Amino acid sequence: MVKEEVRFPCLIFDRNPTNSSSKAANEAKIWCPDSSEEVDDCPIEEVRLTVPVTDDPALLALTFRTWFLGLVSCALLAFSNQFFGYRQNPLYISSLSVQIVVLPLGKLMAAFLPRKVVRVRGTRWSFSLNPGPFNLKEHVLITIFANTGSNSVYAVGIITIVKAFYHREIHPLAAMLLTQTTQLMGYGWAGLFRKFLVDSPYMWWPANLVQVSLFRALHEKEKRPKGGTTRLQFFLTVLITSFAYYIVPNYLFPTISTISLVCLVWKNSVTAQQIGSGVYGLGVGSFGLDWATVAGFLGTPLSTPAFAIMNIMAGFFLIVYVIVPIAYWTDAYGAKRFPIISSHVFMANGSRYDVNQVLDPATFQFSQAGYDGAGQINLSIFFAFTYGLSFATLAATLSHVALFHGRSIWEQTKATVRAQAGDVHTRMMKRNYAAVPQWWFQVMLVLVLGLSIFTCEGFGRQLQLPYWGVLLAAGLAFFFTLPIGIITATTNQQPGLNVVTELIIGYLYPGRPLANVAFKTYGYISMSQAIMFLQDFKLGHYMKIPPRSMFIVQLVGTVLASSVYFGTSWWLLETVDHICDPTKLPEGSPWTCPGDDVFFNASIIWGVVGPLRMFGRLGLYSKMN
């Protein structure tokens, strides 16, 4: 078998980027395949076309501007997203907004702040309020700050269902520690996978390339080609146009957000609503003229590879347009008694399930006598298939990674042992910056694990989860971080651990709703946070940000964001009467908590009643398991 040799053209790496003041930046280095030095380049074409192979190590990253703008943006996004997250129409503000807004603010600070050096008394520390022109590395770190603030804190859902749905109390310190430890635990083992998910050139993280392109458009001086536009001109054109159009579906004509032709023709037909509604039905003949409708659930498709979109579309068509309609209209599992699409739980007669009947108020645990009186839980057919397919997702994840990426993982492991470098970006990072010591991650892991066990075992065991549950959840999250990280890094789609964690603890420790959601959060979110940490690290890898600065910014940003999310939710839960209860809220009140309602129903299915009585031999949906 003849090996195919891949050759790349010579590339000129300009060591003198715009605004650089480095004396060593006056040389340009040519990297050629025939050179004895750098003979390799990134094997991913999209990365070669997007990510510049330049760096100026003399640029300052952690400046006063970085800290000020980063902390403020992190806190503002965390407060805004949590505050509006409880409302009927949640408003989500992404870090992209900050990425755009902070550029003029940073340049304004660079123009007007004094350049005087400030010394911290009693120490050798000093800093300048204005170390020079606002640069790209500051901008990237501020965006990482904002990213930690824009990502929701999953553990807030536990606090919400305890206080607003189950109407019980939880110690504020336990709630605070829960939000912090669930967000930080995954960072502890993320460092172990840097070689595989950051240094490896084959883990290219498509979503990061969008941000790289935007950073380059905002900072690089580009000559406009004849008859064309520069990156910045194109970006501004799209920004202004999309902002202007946003007024149409959101203020002038909200009805065009989702239009169903079937429902418009047959307004009084229940069957037509089930087939044509884009919100409560199958969405046949429905479309939307609002980008928020297009990207609201799966995220923007612009940064997702075409093959991944095709796979998602094929699966969507098969489930939504073939399997679910057949199952519903053949009345599988008594489906016609319930809505075709709903995340609620129902009694056998189609009414809402009353969880209070199956909970012992004294112990806050499952009551067999109450369950015998209330009967089994029923689900909509779509909800049932959603859970059934979730069981297959993780098995498919492991088999896919083993079959398609097993060899590359093994080769990367051997290369790591031999301390071989990756592509040109990895070599530049290793040459110019000190890596984050592994013991930083190890200390964090031990500390957060200890706090997690204290949170669950202390405070009168309000969270119901024993210490072995915390350790098992951490073990599951650690095990799945690499395979799910590989899928995320190559397809921009991230399978979740929420269902499998609910299933495992539901079998091992049934009848305890808070134990179930706490285990799910430690297992699922720890893995998700580890992957987010690695994705941000890869962005810093592409933009040549010092790794230690990245680590500090991510750690501080996560602690701040978790604190703000917790404080905002606690304030609203304590001050808004009947929050999350539409039956008791004043008419027109926005505080309906639509996302937390799903979280609450999942705690009933998996935590109170348990998988044995839902998907096991005692349940209606055993064939889904």
N, C-alpha and C positions, 0 to 999 in steps of 0.2 A: 504494500500500500504506500503510495507516494504522498508525502506531506505537501500540502499547498502552502507556499510561502506568501505571506501577506506583506506587501511593501507600501510604505507611505511616502509621500513627497516630502522634500525638505521644508521645514517650518522655521520661520524667523520669530524668535521670542524677544519681543521688545522689552528690555529692562528699564525703559525710560518712559513710563506712563505719564499722562498729562497731570500737571500740578505736583509732580514728584520733586522733592528737594534733595533727594539722596545724591551724594557725590558719586556713589558706585553705580548710579543708574544711567551712566553715559555710554554704556556699551550695549550692543545687540548681539545676541548669541544665536547661531544657526545650529539647529539640531537636524541631523540627516541620518537616514538609515545606515549609511556606510560609516558614520562616525563611531569612534571607539567609546564615546560617552553615551549620550541618550539615544538609544536605538529603537525605542518603543514609543507608541502613542496610544491614546485611548481607542479601544476597538469599537466603541459605539459611535456611529456616524453622527447621530443627533447631538452628542456631547461635543464632538470635534467641530461641528458647525456653530455651536452656541457658546461654549465656555472658552474664554480667552486663556491663552497659555502665557500670562504675564503676571508679574508680581513685583511689588515694591515693599520689601520688609521694613523700610524706614517709616512708612505711614503709621501714625498712632491710631489705635483702635479704641481702647477703653479710656476715653476722655471725659471731661466734665459734661460735654454736650451729650455724649452717649448715655451717661448715667441719668442726666436730667430728663432728656426727651424719652429715653427708654422706660424709666420708671413711671413717668406721667402717662405715657401711652398705654403701658401695661395695666395700670390701675383704672384708667378711663374705660378701656375695652372690657375689662373684667366686670366693672360695675354696670356698664350699659347692657352687655349681653345677658347678665343675670337678671337685671331689673326688667328688661323687656322679654326675657325668656318665659316669665310666668303669664304673659298676656296671651289673649286669644290668637292674635296674629304676631308671633314672635319676630323680633327684629334682631338680625345677626349682623354685626359689624366685623369684618375680617381684618387681618393684619395688612391687607393690600391697601386699605384706606390710609393707614399710618405710613406705609411705605411711600405713598405719594405726598402726603401732607408734610412729613418731617423734612423733606428736602429743602423747601423754601425757609422753614423755620431754622434748620441747621445753618443755612447760608446767612440768614439774618443774624443769628448769634455770632457767627464768625465775623460779621461786618461791624457789630456794635459792642460786643463784650470786650472788656479790657484784657490785655495780654499779660497782666501782672501775675507773677507766680505766687500762689498761696501756700504757705508752709503750715503744717499741722504741728502745733506746739507739743513738745515732749517726744516727738518722733522724728525720723528722717524723711517722713513722707512730705511730698509737695506736689502740687498740680497747678496747671494753668487753666483759667476760665476760657481761654481762647488760644489753643496751641497752633492755630493756623487755619488754612482753608478747610471747610467741611469736606471730608473725604468719603470714599466709597466704603471703607471698612467700618467707619462709624455708622454709616447708613444701614449696613447689613446687621450690625449688632442691635441697633434700635429696632429693626424689623423683627429680630429674634425675640427681643423683649415683648414686642406687640403680639407676636405669635403665641407666646405663653399666656398672654392675657385674653386672647380671642378664643382659645380652646376651652370649652365648657368643663366644669369640674363634676364628674359623674357622681361622686359621693354626695353632692348636694341633693340629689334625688332621694337618697336614703333619709336625710333630714326632713325633706319635704313630705314624704309619705308618712313618716312617724308623726309629725305634728299636724299636718293638714288632712290626711286621709284616715290614719288609724287613731288620731286624736289622743296621742300619748306624749309623754315628756321624754326628753333626752338631755343629758348633761351637756351644757355648752362647750366645756373643755373636751369631752369625748367627741362631740361633733366636729370641733375644730381640728383635733388630732386625726380624726378620720379623713377629713378633706386633705390634710397635709400628707399623711403617710401613703394614701392611695395614689396620690400624684407623684410622689418621690420614689417609691419603692423600685419601679422599673429602671430608674437611672442607675441603681446599684449594679445591675448586671449588664447594662447597655455597653459598658466599656469592654466586656469580654467579646463582643461581636463587632467591634470596630474594624478588625482585620477583614471580616467577611462582608460587612454591609456598608462600610465607608471607604476603606482603602482599595477594595476590589473594583477595578474599572468596569466590570460587568454589572455591578449594582449601580444603575445610573439615575434612579429616582426621577422619573419624568416630570413630576410637579415642580421640582427645583429648577428645571430648565426655563420655565415660565418666569420665575423670579430673577434668574440670571439675565434673561433677555431684557427684563424691565430695568434692572440695575444698570445694565450697559446703555440702554436707551437714555436713562436719566443722567448718566455721568460722562459717557464718552463723547468727545467731539468728533462728529462725523460729517464728511462732505457730502452734500446732497447730489446724488447722481442725476444726470440730465434726464428730465422727464419722469423722475421718480421722487421718492421721499426718503428722509432719514428715519431711523427707528423712532426718535423722539417726535418727529412730525406725525408719523403714523399713529403713535400712541396717543398723542394729544387729539388727533382727529377722532379716533375711536372713543376716547374718554368724553369729549364734548358731545358727540353724537349720541352715545348711549345714555348719557346723563339727561340730555334733552328728551330723548324718547321715553325715558323712565317715567316722566310725568304722565304720559298717555295711559298706560295700563294701571297705574297706581293712583291717579287722581282724577283724570278726565273721564276715562272709560274703564273702570275696574273689571267690568264683565268680560273683557277680551283676554283676561289672564287665563281663563279656562272656558273654552267654547265647546259645547257638545251639540252637534247637528241633530243627532238622534233624539236627544231630550227636547230640543226646540220644536221638532216636528210632532212628537208624541208626548205632549206635556203631562198628560194624566195617566200614562201607562207605567205601572210599576216595573214591568219587564223591560221597557225601554230605558228607564232610569238605571236598572241594573246593568244593562248592556252598554249604554252610552255615557253614563256619568264618569267624568274624569276624576272625581273626588270620592264618590261612594260606590262606583261600579267598575266595569272592565275598561271603560274609556274608548270603546270602539267609535270611530268618527269624531273623537275629541282632539282638540289641539289648543295650544296656548300661544299668545303673541307677547308674552312677558318672559324675559330671560330668567327671572326668579322661578318661574314654573318649570322651565327646562332644567335648571341646575339645582333646584331646591332639595332634592333627595339624594341623588348619587354624586352631586358636585358637578363642576364644569367638565364637559367632555373634551374641552380644547387641549388639556394636558394629558389626556389618556390615550395610549397607543391604539391604533385602529383595530388590531387583532383583539384587544381586550374589549373594545366597544362591541365588536361583532359577536364575541362570546356572550356578553351580557344580553344583547338583543336576542340572540337565539334562545337563551334560557328564559328570558322574559316572555317571548312569544309562545314557547312551549307550555309554560306554566299558566300564564294569564289567559291565553286565547284557546288553549286546548284542554289541559288537565282540569283547571278550576271550573270552567263551564260544564264539562262532562260530569264532574263530580257533583256540582250543584243541582243540575237539572235531572240527574238520576237519583237525587235525594240521598247521597252518601252521608252517613252519620246524621241523618235528619237535617240536612243542610238548609232545606227550605223554611224551616222554622226561625231562622236567624238571618241577619243581613249577609249578603254575599261577601262583603269586605268589611270587617270590623275588628278592632283590637280589644273589645270588651269581652267579659265572661257572662254567660247566660244560664238561667234555669232551664229545665226541660220544656217549659211552656213558652219560652222566648223572652221572658222578663229578665231584668238585670239580676245577677247573682248577689245575694246579701252576704258579704264575708263575715259580718258580725255573728251570724248564726253558727259558723264553724270555728270560731275562736273562743277559747276560754278566757274571759276577761281577767281572771286572777293571775294566770300564768302566761298569758299572751302566747299560747300554743294551741295546736290543733285540738278540736273537740270532736271525738268520734260520734258522740250522741247528737251533737248539733249537725254533723255531716249527714248522718242517717236521716235526719228530719228534712234537711235542705235538698239532698240528692246530689247527683254528680254534676260537675261543671261541664258546660257545653261551649264550644268555640265556633266562630264562623268558619266556613270551609277554607277560606283563604288563610286565616290565621293558623288553622290546623296544618295546612300544607307548608306554611312558612316555618313552623317548628320542625315538621318532619324533614324538610330539606336541609334545615340547619344541622341536623344530626349527621348528614352526609357531607357537609361542607368541609369539616376539619379532616375527615378521612381522605377526602379528595385533595385537600391541601398537602397533607403528608405524602401521599402517593405521587402527586404532581412534582413536588420538590425533589423527591427521591429519584424519579425517573428522568426529569429534565435538567436538574441541577446537582444531582448527587456527585457526578464526576468533578464538576467545577468546585464543589465544596471540599472534596477530598484533595484536589490539586491546590486549592487555596490554603488548606490546612498544612500541607507539606511545604508550600512556599513560605508560610508563616514561621514554621519551625526552622527553615533555612534562612529566615530573615531576608527574603528577597523582596525587592521593591515592586510596586505595581506600575501604573502608567505614569505619564509625565507629571500629572497633578500630584500624585502621591509622592513622587521623588522631590518635587519642589517643596511640598509641605515638610517632608522629613529634613530637607536641607536647611530650610529657613527658620523653622519654629520648633520649640520644645514640645514634646507630646505630653498629654495629661498622664501623670503617673497612675499605674493601676491601683495603688493603695488608696487613692482618693475615692474610687468607686467602691472598693472593699469596705472602707470605713463607713461610707454612706449606707451601704447595704446592711451592715450589722446594726448601725444606729436606727435606721428606719424599721427594720424587722423587729427590733426590741420595742420601739414605740408602738408598732402595730399590735404586738401581743399585749402590751400594757393597755392599749385602747380597748381591745376586745375583752380582756380578762378583768379589767378594772371597772370602776363606776357601776358596781352592782351587776356586771355582765348585761348591761342594757342592750348591747348589740347581739347577744345570744351566741356569738361565734367563739368556740374554744381555741386555745393556742394552736392545736394541731390543724385546725381549719386554715389559720393564717399561713402556716408552713406549707400545707398542701396547695393552697392557692398560689403562693409564690413559686412553688415547684412547677405547677402547670404553666404559669406565665413564662417562666424561664425556658421551659421545654419548647414552647411554641413561638418564642420570639424570633428564632432564626428562620424557620420555614415560612412564617407569615411575613417576616421582614423581607425575605427574598421575593415573595409574590408582590409585596407593596413596592419594592425597589425596581421591579421590572414591568409591572402592569398598572401601577397607580391605583390598585384596588386592594383593600385590606379586609380579609375575612375576620370576623369577631369571635371572641371566646365567650360571649355572654350566655348563649344557650347551653353550651357544654358544661360550663361552670355551674349553672343553675341545676342541670341534670345531675351532676356528680354529688353536690352537697345535698340536693333534694333526696337522693337515695341514702346517703350516709347519715344525714342529720335532719330528718323530715319534721314537718309540723312547726317550724320556727321561721317566720317570715323575715325577720331582721338578720338572722344568721345566713339565710339564703342570699339576700341582696348584698350583705357585707362580703361574703365569700366571692360572689360574682364580681363585685367591684375590685377587690384585691387581685383576683385572677385575671379579669379582662382588662382593667385599666392599667395595671402594672405593665402588662405586655404592650398595650397601646402607647403608653407614655414612653416606654423604652424605644419603640419604633419612631415616635415623634422626635425623641432626643437624637436618634441616629440620622433621621432625615435632616434635621437642622444642622447636625454635624457635617453631613454631606454638602449642604449648601455652603457652610463655612469652608469646606474642603475645596469646592469649586471657586469660591471668591477669595481664597487664600487668607482666611482669618486665623489668627493665632489660636490653636486648640484650647489653651488654658483660658483665654478670654471667652471663648464660646462656652466652656463649661461653667464659668462663673456667672455669665449672663443667664444661661438656662436655669441654673440653680436658684439664683436670686429672683428671677422672673417668675418661676413656678411657685416659690414660697409666697411672694407678694400676691400673685393672681389668686392662689388658693385662699389666702386670707380675705381678699376683697370679695370673692365669690361667696365665701361663708358669711361674712359680715352683712352683705347685701341680702342674701336669702333669709338670714335670721331676723333681720330688721323687718322685712316684708311679712314674714310668717307671724311675727309678734304684733304687728301694727295693723294689717289689713284684715278686717273681720270677714270670716267665712271664705278666706282665700282658697282657691282650688275647688270650691263646692258650688257649681252653677245653680243648684236648686235653692240655695240660700242667699246667693249674691243678688244685689239689686239689679234690675233689668238694665241691660247694656253694659254691665261691669266687665272690664277686660280681663280680670284676674282669674282665668279659668284653668290655667296650667295644663295645656293639652299634652305636652310631652311627659309630664309626671303622671298623668292618668294611665298611660301605657306601662310605665314603670310599676305603678301600684298593681295593675292587673297581673303583671308578670310575677309579682311577689305572692299573689294569691295562688296562681297556677302552680308555681314551683316551690314556694315556701310554705304556704298554709296547707293546701291539699296535697301537694307533692307529686313527683313524676310517677310513682307507683300507682296512684289513683287517677292519673291522667293518661300516661303513655305506657304504663306497665300492665300486668295481668289484671289489675282491678279497675282499669280505666277504659274509657270509650275509644281511645285513640291508640291502642296497643300496636296496631299495624304500622303506625307512623314511626315507631322506635327503630 
